[in-house]
């Protein structure tokens, strides 16, 4: 990821979400998206997801960006954005 721009990373996260949604009976979750991108569960602890740096935090930020653009619905993120207006 060192050579990946923020826009490229968000696009990879969006592609991972899309890949998960086209599978029968699949559920999109933070862990599912992370795992499809090669992020281990150990890199997605609460401390790492909220640290402000690292791969877990980058995943949360990408999901937040996509939710703010209304491209995805992320439980806990999209509802907050919806309550703040269009």
SULJO-V516525 format. One line per field, one symbol per residue. phi: phi as a letter, one per 20 degrees, with the letter a starting at -180 (. if undefined). Layout:
phi=???
//
This chain:
phi=.geefgfffffffffffgfffeeflecebgfffgffenefffecfgfffdfnbnffffffffffffffemebddgndffffffeof
//
